[in-house]
Amino acid sequence: MRTGRLLVFVLLCFLMLTACGDDDGGTTTTGTTTGSSDTTAPAVSSISPADGATGIEPNTTVTATFSENIDCATVSTSTFTLKKAGSTVSGSVTCNNDTAVFTPSGELAFSTQYTATVTTGIKDTAGNALSADYSWSFTVRDGIWGTEEIIETGSEGAEYPQAAINADGKAAAVWKQWDGLAYSIYANVYDGAAWGTEEIIDAGSGDAAYPPQVAINANGKAVAVWDQWDGTAYNIHANVYDGAAWGTAEIIDAGSGDAYTPQVAMNADGKAMAVWRQNDGSVYSIYANVYDGAAWGTAEIIETGSGDAYTPQVAINADGKAVAVWQLWDGTTGSIYANVYNGTSWGTEELIEAGSGTAGQPQVAMNADGKAVAVWRQNDGSVYSIYANVYDGAAWGTAELIETGSGGAASPQVALSADGKAVAVWQQWDGSAYSIYVNVYNGTSWGTEELIETGIGDAASPQVAMNADGKAVAVWQQWDGTAYNIYANVYNGTAWGTAELIETGSGDADYPQVAINANGRAMAVWQQFEGSSSTLSIYANVYK
């Protein structure tokens, strides 16, 4: 009996253990045991893009798949990161069972290497962490120029386009066009995928004269400026695009004399700075006005020279600091002057070149740190050469020659990156034709100029844009023996590529303009004759 009772007791205990499980609380679901009985660390089993992959699309997502289900509560932008040159890329993460996905908040930059990392902060459902951080890298493809398209439908001549583009790939273009009664200012907005319909953004009845200018910020807000005849004088007008619609044009100068050649720059906060030349009754002086993000202020004179001032240019940074440069004629020669806006008020203008020959065609660029670079052309006694000066955030340096060609140089342009690197472009006579040259400032010194086009015909009207990462795009017009075409070349931060044709029209194309955003996407616009027609139209092409 005792033996039988013992066997029954053992049998009951066995049955209870089978039904109730171990006393350590582990559970079994579809063959996977979780809880303290699972002591195996999860591992990364697959990734996308692959480690070392190249030619990756800029709109890619980044995926890590693990050897088992993971605790999604441990997956975040702190434990799954994407970095570019050590800087963290903003984005969001999602998790489902054994897979985590990082989605960048915007397109990734062209020709750029990224490093993804999943850290030991990620755990499986039993609480086991990755045994070590896991990282891999991939490189986004180069940009590709698309097919040019007309961005206006007017039947009359359209000319002098300008364009600006932001980090999201949104762009604004402006130009002047005959509406049957007068020249008006037109605009069109690119939403990142397609152009909209052009519209008139000026409210004047008189001719809009000088080519309009436009700037855009990260939120898609834009500001355009131009000069326009009111029946008595030319005034400076401005209109603001709030990200959805253009407002009402308004006069932003305060003088009674003619005002011309406005320029405008805008920062990420929506603050803008406009400069122009205006007759004060005796000479043309340089004036400026600040848009604080909501309204324009009062125009003020920013130079006190006794001679006529010409061709003002302006740049503004994220802090609202600005630099303006211009040419001042003293009756004998032209000199280059600059003034700095400290975010609240303008300082005193100063001469930034020391040459004895006439200097003109100044351009300026500024970065977030308040560093600026100005370029201009100046006669050295025999030919015009290209000079530059750097503002380190506190003072201007010494002007220096940045090209060594024996032929005359003209039409310099400059752009600046976040870390103080700059690119200058210009056209220069080589003895048989005008060619396009560039020089790169590495943040400390200028390099050696180089030719960036190989065409046989004259090349002219270069423009350049550079983003915070030091990537740049240059465009220009070039004669092919039959017509002028638009060409472009891309600087990947290290070297220039090969010049390529970016339009296929049969009529002459000229006056190209270019803008680039933080991801390396670029927008080029130009005016072009429609074949044998005398009608000018506005075209655009996107590097994406």
JOHUQUI-V50810 format. One record per helix or strand of 2 or more residues. SS is the DSSP state (hx for helix, st for strand). FROM is the first residue (numbers start at 1). TO is the last residue. If there is no record, write none. Layout:
<<SS	FROM	TO> <SS	FROM	TO>>
//
This chain:
<<hx	2	20> <st	27	29> <st	32	34> <st	44	48> <st	53	56> <st	62	66> <hx	72	74> <st	80	84> <st	87	88> <st	91	96> <st	99	104> <st	113	118> <st	123	124> <st	134	140> <st	149	150> <st	158	165> <st	171	178> <st	183	190> <st	199	200> <st	213	216> <st	222	229> <st	234	241> <st	250	251> <st	259	266> <st	272	279> <st	284	291> <st	300	301> <st	309	316> <st	322	329> <st	334	341> <st	350	351> <st	359	366> <st	372	379> <st	384	391> <st	400	401> <st	409	416> <st	422	429> <st	434	441> <st	450	451> <st	459	466> <st	472	479> <st	484	491> <st	500	501> <st	509	516> <st	522	529> <st	536	543>>
//
